[in-house]
Amino acid sequence: MIFTLGNSSTAKLVLYHAVSSYQLLEVMLHRMIFHKKDRAVLILPDFIVSKYPQYKKLETEKFFHEVYLFPYLFIPHREEDLILKDVTQYYHQMIPYSITDFSNIYVAGAHFYFSLYLIKNQIPFFFFEDAAGIISRSKQLYQILLKKFPVHAKIAQKYGLYDGTSPYICGIICLKEAQTADVSSSKYIDFSVEKALENLSFAKRRKIIRFFLKRPISTNADIILLTQHFANLGIMSLKDQKQLYCNLKDTLPDHVPIAIKKHPDDTLDYRELFPKADLIEEIFPSELLPYVFRKKPAIIYTFDSTGCENLKKHFIIRKIRREVYAKPKKANHC
């Protein structure tokens, strides 16, 4: 197995793994840029179907030659050897290739259990950071996962699957400008979703957008509120998340129209909190926001969205300190 990054004159077989909406966009772009002549296989989690039931279009629209759903929902969080047994069994059942057939393997969402199969078989792979800038805050990612899935969190920590320190990780693909840690080593490979989208031809960019959205979004909003799924991550209760955005609403100018772009995993209903706002129903990565509106709003408000790291050239970003709005206000009727 020979690992190289980039295009070559000889067609290769390459494997991608992605879990989140951002990661799906990321691997679509990466494959289009670096492996457009190679046969590309994509592994997605089975639970992504609830967000993207159209996932088979990734094949029919030739983003990837083959797409397989990995049955993560059927792998219990238990002893590591039993998890590895499940992962191995499902890989051989679902993927019609030996893992050694792939010349390059790219893993986004590396803390998921597929990485154990690679490590146990001593297979080197490229590591995509989980979200833009998160490689510098890998401890935060571990703490978030630890609250809801302690077994999962501790196994991933054991094998260096948050910060990319596993000896089987041959390269760390990240957005360098968003990091606070030292990423000057040659092991770190800069990849900007924002720049990748900008540099695509109009036709290729539209093709990506059309996978996620059927038509452009119409709104008269001047502000986009990007939400975060704090309750889903276990950072706070759904009640506290609702109160957080209720407190934020009180500080936003009443006369300025707002559009709300929910995080793909956010379950809070914002219609009650923002009855006058346009709620964007479509599920898509926020990195596509510069290209999806008939009339693009100018400003983005957000607490912690990492998606803003790839939007700085296109919007005025207002990052809000969450702790300022976290406490309940007296006489608040939200």
HUMOBEL-V939846 format. One record per pair of residues at least 24 apart in sequence whose ideal C-beta (glycine too) atoms are under 10 Angstrom apart, sorted by the first residue. I is the first residue (numbers start at 1). GAP is how many residues later the second one is. D is the distance in Angstrom with one decimal. If there is no record, write none. Layout:
I,GAP,D
I,GAP,D
This chain:
1,98,8.9
1,99,5.8
1,100,8.7
1,101,7.3
1,102,6.6
1,103,8.8
1,104,8.7
1,122,7.2
1,123,7.4
2,101,5.9
2,102,8.7
3,99,9.5
3,100,7.1
3,101,5.8
3,102,8.0
3,120,9.7
3,121,5.6
3,122,8.1
3,123,7.6
3,167,5.4
3,168,8.1
4,30,9.8
4,99,7.6
4,100,7.0
4,166,9.9
5,25,9.7
5,29,6.7
5,30,9.6
5,99,7.4
5,101,9.3
5,121,7.0
5,165,9.0
5,166,6.4
5,168,8.5
5,184,6.5
5,186,10.0
6,27,9.0
6,28,5.4
6,29,8.4
6,98,9.5
7,26,8.5
7,27,6.1
7,28,6.9
7,29,7.0
7,30,6.4
7,31,7.9
8,26,9.9
8,27,9.3
8,29,8.2
8,30,8.2
8,95,9.0
9,28,8.5
10,27,8.9
10,28,9.0
10,93,9.2
11,24,9.3
11,26,5.7
11,27,5.4
11,28,6.5
11,92,9.6
12,25,8.5
12,26,4.5
12,27,7.3
12,28,9.2
12,89,9.9
12,90,8.1
12,91,4.0
12,92,6.6
13,25,6.9
13,26,5.0
13,27,8.1
13,28,7.2
13,52,9.1
13,84,7.1
13,88,5.6
13,89,5.4
13,90,6.1
13,91,8.5
14,24,5.1
14,25,7.2
14,26,5.2
14,27,7.2
14,28,9.6
14,50,9.5
14,51,9.7
14,88,6.1
14,89,6.3
14,90,4.5
14,91,7.4
14,92,7.2
14,112,9.9
15,24,9.9
15,25,7.8
15,26,5.0
15,27,7.8
15,28,7.1
15,49,9.9
15,51,9.8
15,53,10.0
15,80,8.4
15,82,7.8
15,84,8.0
15,86,8.7
15,87,4.4
15,88,9.1
15,89,7.3
15,90,4.6
15,91,7.0
15,92,8.6
15,99,9.9
15,103,9.7
15,108,9.9
15,110,8.5
16,24,6.5
16,25,7.1
16,26,4.8
16,27,7.0
16,28,9.2
16,47,10.0
16,48,7.2
16,51,9.5
16,86,9.8
16,88,9.1
16,89,8.0
16,90,4.9
16,91,8.0
16,92,7.4
16,110,9.5
16,112,9.0
17,24,9.5
17,25,7.6
17,26,4.5
17,27,8.0
17,28,9.0
17,51,9.9
17,53,7.8
17,88,7.8
17,89,7.1
17,90,4.7
17,91,6.3
17,92,6.5
17,93,8.0
17,95,7.6
17,97,5.5
17,98,8.2
17,101,9.3
17,108,8.7
17,111,8.9
18,24,7.0
18,25,7.7
18,26,6.3
18,27,8.5
18,30,8.5
18,88,8.6
18,89,8.5
18,90,4.4
18,91,6.1
18,94,9.8
18,110,7.8
19,24,9.5
19,25,7.6
19,26,5.4
19,28,8.8
19,29,7.4
19,51,9.5
19,53,8.5
19,88,9.6
19,89,6.6
19,90,3.1
19,91,9.2
19,92,8.9
19,93,5.9
19,95,9.4
19,109,10.0
19,111,8.4
20,25,9.2
20,28,8.5
20,31,9.3
20,88,7.6
20,89,6.5
20,110,7.6
20,111,7.4
20,243,9.8
20,244,7.4
20,245,7.9
20,265,8.3
21,27,8.5
21,30,6.8
21,31,8.0
21,191,8.2
21,242,8.6
21,243,4.5
21,244,8.3
21,262,7.0
21,263,6.8
21,264,4.5
21,265,8.4
21,266,9.0
21,267,9.6
21,286,9.3
22,86,8.4
22,87,9.9
22,106,9.5
22,108,8.5
22,109,5.9
22,110,7.5
22,171,7.6
22,242,8.6
22,263,5.0
22,264,7.9
22,265,6.7
22,284,7.6
22,285,6.8
22,288,8.6
23,25,9.9
23,84,9.5
23,85,3.7
23,86,5.7
23,87,10.0
23,105,6.4
23,106,9.5
23,107,7.6
23,108,8.3
23,262,8.8
24,24,7.6
24,27,9.2
24,28,7.5
24,31,8.8
24,34,8.3
24,39,9.5
24,84,8.2
24,85,9.9
24,187,9.0
24,188,8.9
24,240,9.8
24,260,9.8
24,261,7.3
25,83,10.0
25,168,6.4
25,171,9.2
25,172,8.5
25,183,7.3
25,186,9.2
25,187,8.0
25,259,8.3
25,260,4.4
25,261,9.6
25,262,6.0
25,263,7.1
25,285,9.5
26,80,9.3
26,82,6.0
26,102,6.1
26,103,9.3
26,105,9.6
26,106,9.1
26,147,8.3
26,149,9.8
26,165,7.5
26,167,5.9
26,170,8.5
26,259,8.5
26,261,8.6
26,284,9.7
27,31,9.8
27,36,8.9
27,37,8.4
27,79,6.5
27,80,9.6
27,81,5.9
27,101,7.4
27,146,9.9
28,30,7.6
28,33,9.9
28,35,5.3
28,36,8.1
28,165,9.8
28,168,9.6
28,179,9.5
28,180,6.0
28,183,7.7
28,184,9.8
28,257,9.7
29,34,9.7
29,162,8.3
29,163,9.6
29,164,6.2
29,166,9.7
29,167,4.4
29,168,7.0
29,170,9.6
29,171,7.8
29,175,9.5
29,176,9.6
29,179,7.4
29,258,9.3
30,76,6.7
30,78,9.0
30,96,9.3
30,98,8.0
30,143,7.5
30,161,6.8
30,163,9.2
30,166,7.8
31,32,6.9
31,33,6.6
31,34,9.9
31,75,8.4
32,30,10.0
32,31,7.4
32,164,8.2
32,168,7.4
32,172,6.7
32,173,9.9
32,175,9.1
32,176,8.0
33,158,9.0
33,163,6.2
33,166,8.2
33,167,8.3
33,171,9.8
34,70,8.8
34,72,9.2
34,157,9.3
35,29,9.8
35,68,9.5
35,69,7.3
35,71,8.9
36,26,10.0
36,168,9.8
38,27,9.0
38,65,7.9
38,66,8.1
39,25,9.0
39,26,5.1
39,27,8.2
39,58,10.0
39,63,9.7
39,64,9.9
40,24,4.8
40,25,5.7
40,26,8.0
40,27,9.6
40,62,9.9
40,64,9.5
40,66,9.5
41,24,6.5
41,25,4.8
41,26,7.7
41,27,7.2
41,54,7.4
41,55,9.2
41,56,6.9
41,60,9.4
41,61,7.6
41,64,9.7
42,24,7.2
42,25,4.7
42,26,7.3
42,27,9.9
42,64,9.6
43,24,7.9
43,25,5.4
43,26,8.0
43,27,5.1
43,48,8.9
43,51,8.2
43,52,7.2
43,62,9.9
43,64,8.9
43,66,9.7
43,69,9.7
43,71,6.6
44,24,7.3
44,25,5.7
44,26,6.9
44,28,9.6
44,65,9.6
45,24,7.1
45,25,5.8
45,26,8.5
45,27,4.7
45,28,7.9
45,64,7.8
45,67,7.2
45,69,9.1
46,24,6.5
46,25,5.1
46,26,5.9
46,27,5.3
46,28,7.7
46,29,10.0
46,44,9.9
46,48,9.9
47,24,9.5
47,25,6.5
47,26,5.7
48,24,9.5
48,216,9.6
50,214,9.9
50,215,10.0
50,233,9.4
51,161,9.9
51,213,5.6
51,214,8.1
51,232,5.1
51,233,9.4
52,159,8.3
52,160,7.9
52,212,9.1
52,231,7.2
52,232,9.2
54,157,7.2
54,158,8.8
54,160,9.5
55,156,9.1
57,153,8.8
57,154,5.7
57,155,9.8
58,153,7.1
61,146,6.6
61,147,9.1
61,149,8.1
61,150,6.4
62,145,9.1
63,144,8.2
63,145,7.9
63,148,7.1
66,29,8.8
66,30,8.2
66,31,9.0
68,26,5.2
68,27,5.8
68,28,8.7
68,29,9.9
69,25,7.5
70,24,6.5
70,25,8.4
70,42,8.3
70,43,8.7
70,44,6.3
72,37,9.8
72,40,6.7
72,41,7.0
72,42,8.5
75,37,9.5
75,38,6.0
75,39,9.9
75,77,9.6
76,75,9.0
77,36,9.2
77,71,9.9
77,72,5.8
77,73,8.0
77,74,4.1
77,75,5.4
77,76,9.5
77,78,8.8
78,73,6.8
79,72,8.5
79,76,9.9
80,33,9.5
80,36,7.6
80,40,9.9
80,71,8.3
80,74,9.2
80,75,5.7
80,78,8.3
80,79,9.7
81,35,10.0
81,39,9.8
83,30,5.7
83,33,6.7
83,34,10.0
83,68,8.2
83,69,8.8
83,72,7.2
84,29,7.9
84,32,5.2
84,33,7.1
84,35,9.2
84,36,5.9
84,71,9.5
86,27,7.8
86,30,9.8
86,31,10.0
87,25,9.4
87,26,5.0
87,27,6.4
87,28,9.1
87,29,5.8
87,30,4.9
87,31,9.7
87,33,8.8
88,28,8.8
88,29,5.9
88,32,7.9
88,33,8.8
90,24,9.1
90,27,9.1
91,26,5.6
91,27,9.8
91,30,9.8
92,25,9.7
99,24,5.6
99,26,9.8
104,66,9.4
104,67,9.8
105,63,9.9
105,65,9.3
106,65,9.1
106,67,7.4
107,54,8.8
107,62,8.5
107,66,9.7
108,65,8.4
109,52,9.4
110,46,7.8
110,49,9.0
110,50,9.2
110,51,4.7
110,52,8.1
110,54,7.6
110,56,8.1
110,59,7.7
110,62,9.7
111,27,9.5
111,30,7.4
111,31,8.3
111,34,6.9
111,38,9.8
111,41,7.4
111,42,7.9
111,44,8.5
111,45,3.7
111,46,8.4
111,48,8.8
111,49,9.9
111,50,4.5
111,51,6.0
112,40,8.1
112,44,8.0
112,49,8.4
113,39,7.6
113,42,7.7
113,43,8.7
113,48,9.8
115,40,9.5
115,41,7.7
115,44,7.0
115,45,9.8
115,46,5.5
115,51,7.7
115,53,8.4
115,54,9.0
116,39,7.2
116,40,9.0
116,42,10.0
116,43,7.2
116,45,8.8
118,41,9.9
118,48,9.0
118,50,6.3
118,51,9.4
119,40,5.7
119,41,9.3
119,42,8.5
119,47,6.4
119,48,8.8
119,49,5.3
119,50,9.3
120,39,9.7
120,48,9.6
121,47,9.2
122,45,9.3
122,46,6.7
123,45,6.6
123,47,10.0
124,42,9.5
124,43,8.8
124,44,5.3
124,45,7.4
124,46,4.4
124,47,8.9
125,41,8.8
125,43,6.4
125,44,6.5
125,45,6.8
125,46,8.6
126,38,9.7
126,43,7.4
126,44,6.3
126,45,4.6
126,46,7.8
126,47,5.9
126,63,7.6
127,33,9.3
127,34,8.0
127,35,9.9
127,36,9.3
127,37,4.6
127,38,9.7
127,39,7.7
127,41,9.2
127,42,4.5
127,43,8.4
127,44,6.9
127,45,5.0
127,46,6.7
127,47,8.6
127,60,9.4
127,62,9.5
128,36,9.4
128,43,9.8
128,44,8.2
128,45,4.9
128,46,7.6
128,61,9.6
128,63,7.9
129,33,9.4
129,34,9.3
129,35,7.6
129,43,6.9
129,44,7.0
129,45,4.2
129,46,7.4
129,49,9.0
129,50,8.8
129,54,9.8
129,59,9.5
129,62,9.1
129,177,9.5
130,31,9.6
130,32,7.7
130,44,9.7
130,176,8.7
131,43,9.9
131,44,9.2
131,47,9.2
131,174,9.1
131,175,4.0
131,176,7.9
131,178,8.3
131,179,10.0
132,42,8.0
132,43,4.6
132,45,9.3
132,46,5.0
132,47,9.4
132,59,9.7
132,60,8.6
132,61,7.2
132,62,8.9
132,155,8.4
132,173,9.5
132,174,4.7
132,175,7.1
132,176,8.3
132,177,3.8
132,178,5.7
132,179,9.7
133,41,8.0
133,42,6.2
133,43,9.5
133,44,8.6
133,45,3.2
133,46,6.0
133,47,7.9
133,48,9.7
133,173,5.8
133,175,9.5
133,176,5.1
133,177,9.6
134,28,8.6
134,29,9.7
134,40,8.3
134,41,9.3
134,44,8.5
134,45,9.1
134,172,6.3
134,175,9.4
135,27,8.5
135,28,6.6
135,29,6.6
135,37,6.5
135,38,9.5
135,39,4.8
135,40,8.6
135,41,9.3
135,43,8.7
135,44,6.1
135,45,9.6
135,46,6.7
135,48,7.1
135,53,8.0
136,27,9.1
136,38,8.7
136,42,7.7
136,43,4.5
136,44,4.4
136,45,4.1
136,46,9.2
136,47,7.9
137,25,9.3
137,26,9.6
137,42,9.2
137,43,7.9
137,44,8.6
137,169,9.2
138,24,3.9
138,25,4.0
138,26,8.0
138,27,9.0
138,43,8.6
139,24,8.2
140,95,9.9
140,164,9.8
141,92,9.8
143,91,9.6
143,92,9.4
144,86,9.8
144,89,5.1
144,90,6.6
144,91,6.7
145,88,8.5
145,89,8.6
146,88,8.8
147,86,7.8
147,87,3.9
147,88,7.9
148,84,8.8
148,85,7.5
148,86,4.5
148,87,10.0
149,85,9.1
164,24,8.5
175,131,9.1
175,134,5.9
175,135,7.1
177,132,7.9
177,135,9.0
178,128,7.8
178,130,9.4
178,131,4.2
178,132,8.3
178,134,9.5
179,130,9.7
192,95,9.9
192,117,8.9
192,118,6.8
193,92,8.1
193,94,4.9
193,95,9.3
193,114,9.1
193,116,8.8
193,117,4.7
193,118,9.6
194,93,6.7
194,96,8.3
194,115,8.1
194,116,4.0
194,117,6.9
194,118,7.5
194,119,6.4
194,120,7.8
195,115,8.6
195,118,8.9
196,91,9.4
196,114,9.2
197,90,6.9
197,91,7.5
197,93,7.7
197,94,7.2
197,113,8.2
197,117,9.8
198,92,8.6
198,93,9.7
198,115,7.8
198,116,9.1
200,91,10.0
202,89,9.5
205,83,8.9
205,85,10.0
205,86,6.4
206,85,8.1
208,76,9.9
208,77,9.7
208,80,7.6
208,83,8.9
209,75,8.0
209,79,5.9
209,82,5.8
209,83,6.2
211,73,8.8
211,77,9.9
212,70,7.1
212,71,7.4
212,72,3.7
212,73,7.2
212,76,6.5
212,80,8.2
213,67,9.8
213,69,5.4
213,70,9.2
213,71,5.8
213,75,7.7
213,78,9.4
213,79,5.8
214,68,8.1
215,67,9.2
215,77,9.3
215,79,9.3
216,75,8.8
216,76,6.1
216,77,6.4
216,78,4.9
216,79,9.4
217,42,8.0
217,44,9.2
217,61,8.5
217,63,6.1
217,64,9.4
217,65,7.1
217,67,9.6
217,72,9.1
217,75,5.2
217,76,5.1
217,77,6.9
217,78,9.3
217,79,9.4
218,41,10.0
218,60,8.5
218,75,7.7
218,76,5.0
218,77,7.7
219,38,7.6
219,39,9.1
219,40,4.6
219,41,10.0
219,58,9.3
219,59,4.5
219,60,9.8
219,61,7.7
219,74,6.7
219,75,8.0
219,76,7.2
219,77,9.3
219,78,7.1
220,37,5.3
220,39,8.7
220,58,7.7
220,74,10.0
220,75,7.3
220,77,8.9
221,35,8.2
221,36,4.5
221,37,5.4
221,38,3.7
221,39,8.8
221,40,10.0
221,56,7.5
221,57,5.6
221,59,9.4
221,72,8.9
221,74,8.8
221,75,9.6
221,76,4.9
221,77,9.4
221,78,9.3
222,31,9.3
222,33,9.7
222,34,5.2
222,35,5.8
222,36,7.8
222,37,8.8
222,73,9.8
222,75,5.4
222,76,5.9
222,77,6.4
223,29,7.3
223,30,8.4
223,33,5.7
223,34,7.3
223,35,4.8
223,36,7.2
223,37,9.5
223,54,9.0
223,74,6.0
223,75,7.8
223,76,4.8
223,77,7.5
223,78,6.0
223,92,9.8
223,93,9.5
223,95,8.4
224,34,7.6
224,35,5.2
224,36,7.6
224,37,5.5
224,53,10.0
224,54,9.5
224,56,8.3
224,62,8.7
224,65,6.7
224,69,9.0
224,72,9.1
224,73,5.0
224,74,9.0
224,75,7.1
224,76,4.9
224,77,7.3
224,78,8.6
224,87,9.5
224,91,7.3
225,24,9.0
225,27,8.0
225,33,5.8
225,34,7.3
225,35,4.9
225,36,7.0
225,37,9.1
225,45,8.2
225,48,10.0
225,49,7.6
225,52,7.4
225,54,9.9
225,55,9.9
225,72,10.0
225,74,9.7
225,75,7.8
225,76,5.1
225,77,7.3
225,78,9.7
225,80,9.9
225,93,9.7
225,95,9.9
226,33,10.0
226,34,8.4
226,35,5.3
226,36,8.4
226,37,7.4
226,40,9.8
226,60,5.8
226,63,8.3
226,74,5.8
226,75,7.1
226,76,4.1
226,77,8.4
226,78,9.4
226,79,4.4
226,81,6.4
226,82,7.0
226,85,8.8
226,89,9.7
226,91,9.4
227,33,6.6
227,34,7.1
227,35,5.0
227,36,5.3
227,39,5.0
227,41,7.2
227,43,7.1
227,59,9.9
227,74,9.8
227,75,7.9
227,76,8.2
227,78,7.9
228,34,9.3
228,35,5.5
228,37,9.2
228,38,6.8
228,40,9.8
228,74,7.3
228,75,5.6
228,76,5.3
228,77,5.8
228,78,9.3
228,79,9.6
228,94,8.6
229,33,8.3
229,34,4.6
229,35,8.1
229,36,4.3
229,37,4.1
229,38,7.2
229,39,8.1
230,33,9.2
230,36,8.4
230,38,8.9
230,73,8.1
230,74,8.2
230,92,8.3
230,96,9.7
231,34,9.8
231,35,8.1
231,36,6.9
231,37,6.9
232,31,8.2
232,33,5.1
232,34,6.8
232,35,6.2
232,36,9.1
233,30,9.7
233,32,8.2
233,33,9.9
233,71,10.0
235,69,9.0
235,87,9.1
236,86,9.3
236,90,7.7
238,28,10.0
238,29,7.1
238,30,6.3
238,31,10.0
239,29,9.9
239,89,9.8
240,86,7.4
240,87,9.7
240,88,8.6
241,25,8.4
241,26,9.2
241,27,5.7
241,85,9.8
242,26,6.0
242,27,8.9
242,28,9.0
242,30,8.4
242,31,6.9
242,92,6.9
243,30,9.8
243,82,8.6
243,83,8.0
243,84,8.4
243,85,5.5
243,86,8.3
243,89,7.4
243,91,6.9
244,24,9.6
244,59,7.6
244,76,9.9
244,78,7.0
244,81,5.5
244,82,5.8
244,83,9.3
244,84,9.6
245,25,6.9
245,28,5.6
245,29,8.0
245,58,8.9
245,80,8.1
245,89,8.1
246,26,9.3
246,27,5.7
246,28,9.6
246,79,8.8
246,82,8.7
246,83,8.0
246,86,6.1
246,87,8.7
246,88,3.2
247,77,8.4
247,78,4.2
247,79,7.7
247,80,7.7
247,81,7.7
247,82,5.7
247,85,7.1
247,87,8.1
248,25,9.0
248,26,9.8
248,53,7.7
248,55,8.0
248,72,6.8
248,74,9.3
248,76,9.2
248,77,5.1
249,24,5.8
249,25,6.3
249,28,9.1
249,76,9.6
249,83,9.8
249,85,7.2
250,75,8.9
250,79,7.1
250,82,7.6
250,84,8.5
251,50,9.7
251,69,8.6
251,73,9.1
251,74,7.7
252,25,9.6
252,49,7.3
252,66,9.9
256,41,9.8
256,43,8.6
257,40,8.5
258,39,8.6
258,41,9.6
258,43,8.3
259,30,9.8
259,34,8.6
259,38,6.2
259,41,10.0
260,41,9.9
261,25,6.1
261,28,6.9
261,31,9.6
261,36,9.8
261,39,8.5
261,41,9.3
261,44,9.1
261,46,8.9
262,24,9.8
263,39,9.8
263,41,10.0
263,42,7.2
263,44,8.4
272,62,7.7
273,61,5.9
285,25,8.9
286,24,8.0
286,25,7.0
287,24,6.9
287,27,9.8
289,25,7.3
289,26,7.3
290,24,3.8
290,25,7.4
